């Protein structure tokens, strides 16, 4: 049986993912839960981690490498930031060790953009970048990483030159649940309306200044001309994603197109949005990217 070499953890705000990994990077066991930073801060980070380590029967000597919000100021141990322009290789050298633990547990730093005109931070996505692009990535890349807080990252020769965060996922959640538009999307369930989504992406991309007007149009259109809750929901989603793409694609796009780091429904939505705008996309699975990034970091930290 293959022996485990380390444990990799992606510890987000509301999610926890753990992988038991061998020296070749093969996943031997996996755990997922909703015990993200917010929950772990109440029950105890060490207790949450130990319960999952016990579940996968991780040996006591096995080291643990963590990325994500466990390294935030309000997390387990503040892991700090690497400032832009940030070489991806620098992330590997600044992992913070968790004190008071018999096991070697380290947390990777995030990246900070200390620009008064465009301040920004990321924590967790830097590991996905590392896994998606590698350390020796020559040339330029524009990386789109959809999520609650989507990231658009400009990488040049293995260095994060700049990035921008868009609260697209969080805005969709708030708008669809806490505003008048919640009436329009009620009972939408899992039905899809591709044509409504495409139309909304195009309209918002061409006129992002009208975003608030376009959003209300989902309700007005339903009242005056009928339409399904699914059509209204896809209009909201397409409008917010279209506005994000209008900003993300406002500069020069590399010849290779956009590197999309995403999985599941988000990957499908963003691929459809990019296709609507005739933008070339190279997709990397988000889970695979973060595991690969953690594997590269683990090798750099513990391989002698």
C-alpha positions in Angstrom: 0.0 0.0 0.0 1.3 3.5 -0.9 2.5 5.4 2.1 1.1 9.0 2.7 3.6 11.8 2.6 1.6 14.8 3.8 -1.9 16.1 4.3 -3.2 19.0 2.1 -6.0 21.3 3.3 -8.0 24.0 1.6 -9.7 25.8 4.4 -12.1 28.4 3.2 -14.5 30.8 4.9 -17.4 28.2 4.9 -15.8 25.1 3.6 -13.1 22.6 4.6 -11.4 20.1 2.2 -8.6 17.7 3.2 -6.6 15.3 1.1 -4.2 12.6 2.3 -1.5 12.5 -0.4 1.5 10.3 -1.2 4.9 11.4 -2.6 3.7 11.1 -6.2 0.8 13.5 -5.5 -1.8 10.7 -5.6 -4.9 11.3 -3.3 -5.2 8.4 -0.9 -8.2 9.7 1.1 -10.4 12.8 1.1 -12.6 14.7 3.5 -15.0 17.6 2.9 -17.2 19.5 5.3 -18.8 22.9 6.0 -16.4 23.5 8.9 -14.8 26.6 7.3 -13.1 29.4 9.1 -16.3 30.8 10.6 -17.3 27.5 12.2 -13.8 26.5 13.2 -13.2 29.8 14.9 -16.0 28.8 17.4 -15.2 25.1 17.8 -11.4 25.3 17.5 -9.2 24.9 14.5 -7.0 22.2 16.1 -10.0 20.2 17.1 -11.6 20.3 13.6 -8.4 19.4 11.9 -7.6 16.5 14.3 -11.1 15.0 13.8 -10.5 14.9 10.0 -7.0 13.6 10.4 -8.3 10.8 12.6 -11.0 10.0 10.1 -8.3 9.4 7.3 -6.0 7.6 9.8 -3.2 10.1 9.2 0.0 9.0 11.1 1.0 11.4 14.0 4.2 12.4 12.3 2.6 13.4 9.0 3.0 17.1 8.2 0.0 19.3 7.2 0.0 22.1 4.6 -3.0 24.5 4.6 -4.1 27.3 2.3 -7.0 29.6 2.5 -8.8 31.5 5.3 -7.2 29.6 8.1 -4.3 31.9 7.6 -6.4 35.1 7.8 -6.2 37.6 10.7 -9.4 36.0 12.1 -8.2 32.5 11.3 -6.0 30.0 13.1 -2.6 31.7 12.6 -2.1 34.8 10.5 0.0 33.8 7.5 0.5 37.3 6.1 0.8 38.3 2.5 3.3 38.4 -0.3 3.0 41.8 -1.9 2.5 42.4 -5.7 4.4 42.1 -7.9 4.4 38.7 -6.3 6.5 35.8 -7.7 4.5 32.6 -7.2 7.7 31.0 -5.9 7.7 33.4 -3.0 4.5 31.8 -1.7 6.4 28.6 -1.0 9.0 30.4 1.1 6.7 32.3 3.5 4.5 29.5 5.0 3.7 30.2 8.7 4.1 27.4 11.1 1.3 26.8 13.6 2.9 27.1 17.1 2.2 24.7 20.0 1.5 21.7 17.8 3.5 18.5 17.9 2.7 17.9 14.2 4.4 20.2 11.6 1.5 22.3 10.4 2.0 25.2 8.1 -0.2 27.7 6.4 0.6 29.4 3.1 0.4 33.2 2.8 -2.0 35.1 0.6 -1.2 37.9 -1.9 -1.8 41.6 -1.2 -2.0 44.5 -3.7 -1.0 47.5 -1.6 -2.1 50.1 -4.1 -4.1 53.0 -2.6 -6.1 53.4 -5.8 -6.9 49.6 -6.1 -6.2 47.8 -2.8 -6.9 44.1 -3.0 -6.2 40.8 -1.3 -6.5 37.1 -2.0 -6.1 34.1 0.2 -6.4 30.6 -1.2 -6.5 31.6 -4.8 -2.7 32.0 -4.9 -2.4 28.3 -4.4 -4.8 27.6 -7.3 -2.7 29.9 -9.4 0.4 28.0 -8.5 -1.2 24.8 -9.5 -2.8 26.1 -12.6 0.3 27.9 -14.0 3.3 26.3 -12.3 6.4 28.1 -11.2 8.1 28.4 -14.6 5.2 29.9 -16.5 6.7 32.1 -19.2 4.9 34.9 -20.9 1.6 36.5 -19.9 -1.6 34.9 -18.6 -5.0 36.4 -17.6 -6.6 34.1 -15.1 -10.3 34.2 -14.2 -11.2 32.4 -10.9 -15.0 32.6 -10.4 -16.6 32.3 -7.0 -18.3 34.2 -4.2 -15.5 36.8 -4.7 -14.2 36.2 -8.3 -10.6 37.0 -9.0 -9.0 38.3 -12.2 -5.3 37.9 -12.1 -2.6 39.2 -14.5 0.5 36.9 -14.3 3.7 37.7 -16.2 6.6 35.3 -16.2 5.5 33.5 -13.1 4.8 36.7 -11.2 1.4 38.1 -10.1 1.6 41.6 -11.5 -1.9 42.8 -10.5 -5.4 41.4 -9.7 -9.0 42.5 -9.1 -11.8 41.0 -7.0 -15.4 41.1 -8.0 -18.2 40.2 -5.5 -20.2 38.6 -8.2 -21.3 35.4 -6.4 -22.1 37.3 -3.2 -24.1 40.0 -5.0 -26.1 37.3 -6.8 -26.9 35.7 -3.5 -28.0 39.0 -1.9 -29.9 40.3 -4.9 -31.8 37.0 -5.6 -32.7 36.6 -1.9 -33.0 40.0 -0.2 -34.5 42.3 -2.9 -37.7 42.6 -4.8 -36.1 40.4 -7.4 -36.5 37.4 -5.0 -40.2 37.3 -6.2 -39.1 36.9 -9.8 -36.8 34.0 -9.2 -39.0 32.1 -6.6 -39.2 28.4 -7.4 -36.7 28.6 -10.2 -35.1 25.4 -8.8 -32.6 23.9 -11.2 -34.2 24.8 -14.5 -31.9 26.5 -17.0 -32.6 29.2 -19.6 -29.5 29.5 -21.8 -30.9 32.1 -24.1 -31.8 34.4 -21.3 -28.4 34.0 -19.8 -26.6 34.7 -23.0 -28.8 37.8 -23.7 -28.1 39.1 -20.2 -24.4 38.6 -20.5 -24.2 40.5 -23.8 -26.4 43.4 -22.6 -24.4 43.9 -19.4 -21.1 43.5 -21.2 -22.1 46.2 -23.7 -23.6 48.6 -21.2 -22.2 47.8 -17.7 -23.2 51.3 -16.4 -26.8 50.2 -16.8 -26.3 47.1 -14.5 -28.9 48.2 -11.9 -31.4 49.0 -14.6 -30.8 45.6 -16.3 -31.3 43.8 -13.1 -34.7 45.4 -12.5 -35.6 44.5 -16.0 -35.8 40.8 -15.0 -38.8 41.7 -12.8 -40.4 44.1 -15.2 -40.1 41.8 -18.1 -41.8 39.0 -16.1 -44.7 41.2 -15.0 -45.4 42.7 -18.5 -44.5 39.8 -20.8 -44.5 36.7 -18.7 -41.6 34.4 -18.4 -40.4 31.7 -16.0 -38.5 32.1 -12.7 -35.6 30.3 -14.4 -35.5 33.0 -17.1 -35.4 35.7 -14.4 -32.7 33.9 -12.4 -30.5 33.4 -15.5 -31.0 37.1 -16.3 -29.7 38.1 -12.9 -26.8 35.7 -13.1 -25.9 36.7 -16.7 -26.1 40.4 -15.9 -23.7 40.2 -12.9 -21.3 38.0 -14.8 -21.5 40.2 -17.9 -20.6 43.3 -15.7 -17.6 41.3 -14.3 -16.4 40.4 -17.8 -16.8 43.9 -19.0 -14.2 44.9 -16.4 -12.0 41.8 -16.6 -11.7 42.0 -20.4 -11.3 45.8 -20.5 -7.5 45.5 -21.0 -5.4 43.5 -23.4 -6.2 39.8 -23.5 -3.3 37.4 -24.1 -3.3 35.6 -27.4 -3.9 32.3 -25.6 -7.1 33.8 -24.2 -8.4 33.4 -20.6 -7.3 30.7 -18.2 -10.5 29.8 -16.4 -9.9 28.1 -13.0 -13.3 26.7 -12.1 -15.4 23.5 -11.5 -19.0 22.4 -11.8 -21.8 24.9 -12.5 -19.6 27.9 -12.2 -17.3 26.6 -14.8 -20.3 25.9 -17.1 -21.7 29.4 -16.6 -18.4 31.2 -17.2 -17.6 29.1 -20.2 -21.0 30.0 -21.7 -20.4 33.7 -20.9 -17.0 33.7 -22.6 -18.5 31.8 -25.6 -21.2 34.4 -25.9 -18.5 37.1 -26.2 -16.3 34.9 -28.5 -13.5 34.8 -26.1 -11.1 31.8 -26.1 -10.9 29.9 -22.8 -8.5 27.3 -21.4 -10.1 25.6 -18.4 -8.4 24.2 -15.4 -10.4 22.3 -12.8 -10.3 24.3 -9.5 -10.0 21.2 -7.2 -7.1 19.9 -9.3 -5.4 23.3 -9.3 -5.5 23.7 -5.5 -4.3 20.1 -4.9 -1.4 20.6 -7.5 -0.5 23.9 -5.9 -0.4 22.4 -2.4 1.6 19.5 -3.7 4.2 21.8 -5.2 4.4 23.8 -2.0 4.7 20.6 0.1 7.6 19.4 -2.0 9.4 22.7 -1.7 9.0 22.8 2.1 9.6 19.2 3.1 11.7 17.6 0.4 15.3 17.7 1.3 
